[in-house]
């Protein structure tokens, strides 16, 4: 959950679904597994490609036994020494029941079907469920409707699409540091912000961190500008809530926004670049024509045919003009040129049927050449008609749906328009961020009609997207080397822009991060694998975003009697497990709260959504709460009413039963019977003071 060595920084978040609940990827609702029915600690991963290998690493970090199944042992492990992490490796077809039985599916906690074939993944899930009705199924699939239907019929079934999971981190990395993440819950928009306190900021020198809490905001992390962070302060909730916010300090907050006022970033207005008076001269330069001809050739198909035929026609025109000029010196150059042109336009009869100048005998080879010119011209005319017809059909009345011009500045350039690229573009449009896209594929006008898209070779197209004034460039093609090449070219043109690189190989990713620190290197499968691994513990992962190299999950819990969250107040959940509750629904009262109070007590049937790291998810699963270490000594009460209200405050803030709280107030001075967490203790001191009760915080060493 959002803790465990967490240093808040660059981040990202996810996709808005069409359903009322936010499901940025294909996901079915899952119920938290009760503690009384603990599952075995073995997981089976079917498919040891890139995603499968990262899933192995994540599960082994949790101390889980992992069995891998693949048709063939990979010749090259993307994750070094991965075979040593596997407790068992089977080279066989995971769809076979006997193979799953050998892997121990009957005792397994979960089966992760993560091959690149969706049909195979579904077949593996069916076979595993028939062998073990209680096994958790985590499937890689992009068929959203099918997996939602399967989730309704099958228990403990969840499906994700890695492409959708990784699109959001790329999106917010491109936006910069203003917004670390965003997500929607029940139609309500939450944003995660990085805020550097300015001298004129209303929070500067006047507000303690706990005073920034409200029904629409929580402080996630704090970093002082005057001293480096201590190791324990890199964890969530390890900062002192009574610290004043000073200029230069950095705060990370999660805030509830109004969906109607969603305007995450200030965007530059796209504008058409003015054409300077001297730019017409480029049409006289050979470099310009060579670039344009190269673009046509790269498009392939009929464009290449047109270039070849055009070259042939120019050659025949020059050759025919030269031959007629040499054979008939009495004809001037314009006559020989126009005669050859008439022949190329199919006018053989016009030249030799009525032109008296050719009353002299004409050599057979020249007459044959003239006939060849006419036939070639007729073929060229057919090619011209074909190109015009194709253009008219392809544009689909493009004059009515013209793409906008390239923004002049402050825009994001996306290189690569595959599944990830399209989702990034869609999300950036939701942020009202001006865009320009470069792709090697031909795309129709129905694809991102409000975005300028250029098709062709990336290197030749980069100058056309105003790269020097772009805010950031996101290169997400399927070729790692091309992504790196584009990043380096961007660095030469615009050293101030954000550069986001998509990679696949972990060794390559690590090397690029070290050699080129200016770039943000995101490995798509590494990001998605954390969600798959967390899903193996039975949680419903609604989305994720990146934060200083860590993946933060948005996790949904439905509380059942006897599980590790049942009966706890949210203060114990937040500070004990290191998570951030952002949404709570009471099953008993049928009420919903965003940014719920620490005093809320969880009951069976309640729904809770938190921000968490994958390590935090495991802590909740295993019930490994951090121990409370702070005590509060209640010293005196001003009157009898203060004694009464003081007992209520203690019970409310600490979660103690009311009898124990009253016992403390009746024997002043007295210390709480059990330690509590620091944020709880400091809040208790403040609330008791409001009730006219004097108390003080006892440091852990003296408690």
Secondary structure, DSSP 4 states (H G I P E B T S, - for coil): ---SS----SB------SSSS--SSS----PPPPGGGPPPSEEEEE--SHHHHHHHHHHHHTT-EEEEEESS--SS-SSTTHHHH-SEEEES-TTSHHHHHHHTGGG-SEEEE--S-HHHHHHHHHHHHHH-TT-EEEEE---HHHHHHHHHHSSSEEEE-HHHHHHHHHHHHHH-SSEEEEEEETTEEEEEEEEEPPTT-TTTTT-BGGGG-BTTEEEEEEE-SSSPPPGGGGSTT-S-TTPBP-TT-EEEEEEEE-GGG---S--PPP-PPPPPGGGGGGGG-HHHHHHHHHHHHHH-THHHHHHHHHHHHHHHHHHHHHHHHHH-TTS-HHHHHHHHHHHHTT-HHHHHTT-GGGGS---HHHHHHHHHHHHHHHHHHHHHHHHHHHHHHHHTSGGGSPPPPPPSSS-EEEE--SHHHHHHHHHHHHTT--EEEEESS---TTSSTTSEEEES-HHHHGGGGTGGG-SEEEE--S-HHHHHHHHHHHHHH-TTSEEEEEE--HHHHHHHHHH-TTEEEEEHHHHHHHHHHHHTTT-EEEEEEEETTEEEEEEEEE--TTSTTTT-BHHHHHHHHT-EEEEEEETTTTEEEES--TTPBP-TT-EEEEEE-HHHHHHHHHT-PPPP-BEEEEEEESSHHHHHHHHHHHHHHH---HHHHHHHHHSSSEE-SS-B-HHHHHHHHHHHHHTTEEEEEEPTTT-
